[in-house]
């Protein structure tokens, strides 16, 4: 039977997965997605809501001139920590995207170099044919 709320999901996942220190956080997340797909989607939605709130509070904190005003506007240390983690995640995704684009660029360059090398080989073969023809005359 699947748990019916996020609290139970969080409790179950902590209980079952915290006893497996060898599992990475990413693998634990995938295990949760397999066992509790509906709850994971709800949890993901909650995270997206937190992200939106954090973005709004980030904007407020940038507009506020002092630290005290940040707290009065609802920006907490937890909000800033969440924002930092989100920024780190974004940087990881950007880095991964950049590496993918670089890999594609390398493959394209290698294809072009291979095509040029084939053309050079064809020219050399043609030169050899001409040399053999001249030698035969």
Phi and psi in degrees as a GROMACS rama.xvg file:
@    title "Ramachandran Plot"
@    xaxis  label "Phi"
@    yaxis  label "Psi"
@TYPE xy
-80.7813  144.684  UNK-2
-64.3993  154.912  UNK-3
-104.435  -4.91222  UNK-4
-144.236  166.316  UNK-5
-63.6538  -38.8108  UNK-6
-60.1036  -45.6375  UNK-7
-65.4523  -39.7917  UNK-8
-59.9691  -46.91  UNK-9
-62.9595  -44.1361  UNK-10
-61.0298  -48.285  UNK-11
-61.8535  -44.421  UNK-12
-67.2582  -37.8561  UNK-13
-66.1536  -43.8279  UNK-14
-64.0464  -47.4001  UNK-15
-79.1999  -35.021  UNK-16
-92.9956  -21.8092  UNK-17
-71.5315  -16.0188  UNK-18
-87.6941  4.37761  UNK-19
-119.562  77.0282  UNK-20
-64.9752  -19.2362  UNK-21
-76.0611  -17.4132  UNK-22
-78.0202  135.773  UNK-23
-76.6058  162.415  UNK-24
-60.7464  -39.6482  UNK-25
-62.6455  -44.2401  UNK-26
-64.9653  -39.5842  UNK-27
-61.1413  -40.5811  UNK-28
-62.9152  -42.4014  UNK-29
-65.3608  -36.7796  UNK-30
-63.1749  -43.6395  UNK-31
-61.5286  -40.9902  UNK-32
-62.7886  -35.4645  UNK-33
-70.3989  -41.9359  UNK-34
-84.04  -31.3151  UNK-35
-132.503  63.4093  UNK-36
-60.9225  -39.9385  UNK-37
-66.9435  -42.4766  UNK-38
-70.0391  -34.3933  UNK-39
-63.8141  -39.8531  UNK-40
-65.7414  -38.4311  UNK-41
-64.8765  -42.5706  UNK-42
-62.9152  -42.3582  UNK-43
-62.106  -40.6759  UNK-44
-61.8816  -41.4777  UNK-45
-62.8488  -40.698  UNK-46
-62.7926  -39.7558  UNK-47
-62.9032  -39.0154  UNK-48
-63.5165  -41.8146  UNK-49
-61.9989  -41.2234  UNK-50
-60.8387  -45.1755  UNK-51
-61.4033  -44.5878  UNK-52
-61.5625  -41.8547  UNK-53
-63.2187  -41.3314  UNK-54
-61.5556  -41.9323  UNK-55
-65.1269  -44.1619  UNK-56
-68.313  -31.8362  UNK-57
-62.2112  -44.242  UNK-58
-62.4107  -43.4852  UNK-59
-62.3237  -42.8304  UNK-60
-66.3448  -32.6178  UNK-61
-71.2241  -30.8256  UNK-62
-81.5303  -22.2944  UNK-63
-82.4735  133.231  UNK-64
-78.1046  -21.3879  UNK-65
-130.201  160.653  UNK-66
-63.7551  -38.9429  UNK-67
-62.6849  -38.7355  UNK-68
-65.7176  -32.9082  UNK-69
-58.9969  -45.7857  UNK-70
-67.7486  -35.2217  UNK-71
-70.188  -24.799  UNK-72
-89.8476  3.35704  UNK-73
95.6988  5.53938  UNK-74
-85.9746  118.457  UNK-75
-111.068  170.991  UNK-76
-60.2103  -35.3618  UNK-77
-63.4706  -41.9525  UNK-78
-60.5469  -43.4641  UNK-79
-66.4244  -37.7018  UNK-80
-65.7414  -42.0779  UNK-81
-61.9617  -42.7382  UNK-82
-62.5718  -40.3633  UNK-83
-62.3592  -44.9477  UNK-84
-62.6087  -40.317  UNK-85
-65.044  -39.4126  UNK-86
-64.1421  -42.1021  UNK-87
-62.47  -39.6526  UNK-88
-63.9635  -44.458  UNK-89
-60.0362  -42.4113  UNK-90
-62.7962  -39.4747  UNK-91
-62.3101  -42.9026  UNK-92
-66.1487  -39.4536  UNK-93
-64.4986  -43.6769  UNK-94
-60.8206  -43.6986  UNK-95
-63.2939  -42.7952  UNK-96
-63.2628  -42.1315  UNK-97
-61.982  -42.8238  UNK-98
-64.2653  -38.0708  UNK-99
-62.9154  -44.3858  UNK-100
-65.1731  -39.3266  UNK-101
-64.0802  -41.0491  UNK-102
-61.3478  -44.1959  UNK-103
-62.8913  -40.1661  UNK-104
-62.8311  -44.2951  UNK-105
-60.2114  -42.9584  UNK-106
-62.7782  -40.5654  UNK-107
-64.8338  -42.5412  UNK-108
-63.1294  -43.4857  UNK-109
-62.2625  -40.2727  UNK-110
-61.8544  -43.9309  UNK-111
-63.8238  -42.4432  UNK-112
-64.0122  -39.989  UNK-113
-62.1989  -41.1513  UNK-114
-64.0991  -42.0194  UNK-115
-63.8297  -43.4819  UNK-116
-61.9867  -38.6933  UNK-117
-63.4366  -40.8876  UNK-118
-63.0796  -42.493  UNK-119
-62.0566  -43.5514  UNK-120
-62.5715  -39.1384  UNK-121
-63.4581  -41.7265  UNK-122
-63.5266  -43.5594  UNK-123
-62.241  -42.1114  UNK-124
-62.9158  -39.7098  UNK-125
-64.4265  -39.7035  UNK-126
-64.5644  -39.6022  UNK-127
-64.4995  -41.2444  UNK-128
-60.7962  -44.0649  UNK-129
-64.1796  -43.0213  UNK-130
-61.1375  -43.3969  UNK-131
-65.3432  -37.837  UNK-132
-65.8966  -43.5722  UNK-133
-65.639  -41.0518  UNK-134
-65.4497  -31.6296  UNK-135
-75.8624  -16.3124  UNK-136
